[in-house]
Amino acid sequence: MILTARGPFNFAASLAFLRRFPPTAGEQRLTADTLTKAFRVAGQTVLARVTATEAGLELTPDLDALSDRVRFYLSLDDDLSPFYARADERFAQVVSRLRGYHQVKFPSPVQNLVWAILCQRTPMSVASRAKAALVEHVGNEHGAFPDLDQLLAIPEERLTTLVKDPRKGARLHAALRTWGEVSEPFLRDGPYEEVKSFLLGLPGIGPWSANFILIRGLGRMDEAPIDNELKLSTQRVYGQAYSEHELRAMAERYGPWQGYWAHYLRVAAKRPRPRAWRTERPLSPAHIQDRGKEAIL
């Protein structure tokens, strides 16, 4: 099966992002032009192989449910041309470097929900061990992250033991059950404010985590989450510090692509800066209390 993407599209940029994305480290095998990754689709574990060809992305095996999951995961249907057209002078340099990069989401929205809870006020290494314990407990082939039904089958006491945190175990147990009351199509395509309200009603999900899931799990780019990492990323690209109010005003320029603007800034800031971005004044120090937020938006 050949998957085509809305242009411009650069699969190499997707692979480069995955090499630097800690929350899914070790979940896939990457080469210069191939992604091999296990997904849970229709209650089964499927090992997918995505290879860049002249005709598009070749996906094996040829399964409709897998095709939908991979298309959504790689954001192949995102139209970036209107987003690029809004770029200001500084951000145009970011676009030039990342042109064709379509956001790589979490493999599934429910995996993003689980990670959002595991990484709260926790070092990323601890959150990663908790996630690995869930994966090992379920025992899917190729280390595929559990689907919703598998997660719902884990009792609260066992969840608490696996994640080694009673509060997070209780939150996961309750949040997953509420999550199971709505459909993924509603989360992907339902009215933005309704979906956001649903997420904010989940145990353990506050404004930052809700925006995190909206963008990185569901591809809903309507808002840019403002936090210390975005402040530092913006300062690195634009050469000066901005207040939260100023950042929100900057984000508004990008309309329904605000989330893409913030995501591109974070991705660009983690790469070596071109000389044109360098300033004589060093970046102001900032302490990110929730280390689990680093490198995830």
N, C-alpha and C positions, 0 to 999 in steps of 0.2 A: 504494500500500500504506500502511495506517495502522498505526503502531507505538504500542502503549499501554505505559504505565509503571506500576510499583507506586507507589501514592501514599504520602506526598505526593511530588510531582515538580515541579520548577521548571526548565524548559528555559532560561529567561533566565539562571539561575545557572550552567548549563553553559556557555553562550556567554560569560558574564563571566569564567569561569575560563580559557577558551581564549584570551581576549584578553591574559591575563597569564601564559601558560605558555611560557617561552622555548624549551624543547626542540622544540616543534612550530610555532614562529613562522613565518608565511609559507606554511604547508601548506594553509591553508583560507581561504575567504572567509566573512565573518560580517556579518550585518545584525542588526537588532533581534530578528528571529524566525526567521532562516534560517542554516543551516550548509551550505556547499558544499565538498566535500572528495573527493579521489581516494583510492580504496582498491584494493589488489590482492586480488582474490578469484578462486579457481579458475583461477589462472594468467593472469588478464586484469586490465587496469586499467579501473576503473569510476568514473565521476564521479558521486558521490552528492549529492543535494540533500535536506536534512531541514528541514521547515518546520512550525512550530507552528500547529495548527488547533484548533478546539473539540473535535474528535473524538479528537485525539491528535497524534502526529508523522507527517506525511505524508512518505513516503520514495519517491523516484524515482531510478533505475528500479526496477521491481518484480521483484526477484531474491531468491530464498530465501537464497543464500549471502551476498549483501550485507546482507540483513535480519539474519542472525545476527551478522555482523561489527559492524554499527552498534548493535544491541541491546547487545552486549557492551561495545563502546567507550564507550557512554553509560551503562552500568550500569543499564539500564532495569528489570531484574528484582530489583534490590537492595531488600530490605524494611528501611526505616530506622526504622519505628515502634518496634520493640524497642530499637534503639540510642538513640533519643531518650528513651525512658522511663527510661534509666539516668543521664541527665544530672545532674551535681551542680549546685549553685547557680550557680557561675561559668560552667560550660560551658553551662548552659541559655541564657545570653545569646548564646553562639556559635550554638547551635541556632536561636535566634530569628532571627538575622541570615541564617543559611544554610539555613533550613528548606526542604526539597525539593531541595537540591543533591545529586545523585547523582554520585559520583566519575566524572570523565572520564578514562579510562585512556589509555595510549599507543594509537595506532591499531592496533597488533598487538603481541603479546608479543615477537616477534623484534626489532621496532624498539626496544623497551625494553631488550632484551639488548644490542643494538649501542650504544645511548646510554649504558648503564651502564658499558661498557668505554671508550667515547670520552671520557667526562667525568671519568674518574679522575685526580685531581691535575692538573687542567687547567682553565684559564679557560673559561667557557662559550662565549665567542666562538670559541675555538680548536676546541672540540668541535663547534660548529655548522658551522664551515667544513669540518671533516672529514666530517660527515654530508652536507653539500651536495655534496661531491665524490663521495660514493657515489651519491647520487641522480642527479647529472649523468652519471656514468659509465654507469649502467644506461639512462638516457634514457627512463623511463616517461612517458607522456602526463600532463599536468597536474602533473608533479613528484611523482607517487606514490612513496612510499618502497618500495624493492625488497622483494620477498617472499623467503622462505628459498631457494627454488630459484635465484633470480637472484643472491643473495649467495653461495651455494655455488659458482656458476660463475665467481666472481672468483678468480684464482690468488693465493696468499699474497704473491707479489712485488708484484702490482698493488695488493692491499689496502694493503700497506705504503707504496707510493707515494702512494696516495690519501689515507691518513690521516696521512702524514708522520711516522710513528712506528713503528720496527721492532718494538718490543715489543707495541704495541697491534695492529699488523697480524698478528703471529703469534698473539696471543690471540684475535682475532676469527676468524681462519681455523680455529683448533682448536675454539673454543667453538661456532661455527656447525655444524661437523660433528658434534659430540656432540649438540647441540640437535636436529639432524635425525634422531637415532636414536629420539626419543620423539614421541608425538602431542600436538597441542594439547589435545584433550579430556582426556588424562592430566594435563597441566599445569594446566588449569582446575579439574578435579574430582577428581583422584587424591588419595590420602591426604596430608594436609598435610606430615607429616614426610618422606614419601618424595619429594615434590616439592621440598621445601627441601633435602634431601640431594642430590638431582640437581643443583640449581642450585649448591650449594656445591662440587660436583665439577667445575664448568666452569672452564676456564682463565681466570684474571683475575677471578673472581667470589668475593668474600669475604662475610662476614656482612652488611655494610651493603648491598652490591649485591644480594645474594640477597633480602633483605627488600624492597628497592626494587622488584625485579621481581615479587615475590609480590603486593605491594599495587598498584603502578601499572600493571603489565602483565597481571596475572592476577586481580586483585580478591580476593586471599586476605588477609583482614583479621585473621587470628588473632593477630598480634603487632604491637606498635608499635616501630618502629626508633628507638632513642634516640641522638641526635647533638646537636651544638651548636645547630643550627637549631631542633630541637624544644625544647631547653632555653630558648632565647630566646622562642620562640612561647608556651610555657607561662608564662613569666615575664610576658610582655606581657598575657596573658589573666587569669592568676590573681593578678598583682601581687607575686609574690615568686619567688625562685630556689629550685629544687629539685635535689637530688642525683639521680644516675642511679637509685639504689635507690628513692628516693621516687617518681620518675617511673614506674618499673615498677609500683610498688604502685598508683599512680593509674590506670595503664592497665588493670590487672587488673579494676577496677570495670566495665569495658566488655566483658569477656568476649570473645566472637568478633568484636566490633566494635572491638577495640583499634586496628587500623589506621585505621579511619574516625575515631576520636577524634583520633589524631595528625594525620591529613590535614586534618580540619576546623580544628584548631588552627593549622596552617601557613597554610591559606587565610585564616582570620580575621585572623591576625597581619599579613598583607600589606595589609590594608585599613585605612583610618583608624579609630582606636580611638574608641568611644563614650566620653563623659565618665565613665561609671560604671567604665570599666576603668582610668582614669588614676590613677597613684600619684604621690606627691610624690618618691619615690625614683626616680632614673633607672635604666634598665636597665644591668646590669653589662656591661662590654665582653667580647666573645668573638671570637676569630679563627677563622674557618672556613677551614682550610687548603685543603680541596678545594672550590674555588669552583664547580666543576661541580655540586655538590649543591644549590646555592641554588635555591629556587623550583621544585624538581622533585618533591617528595613531597607 
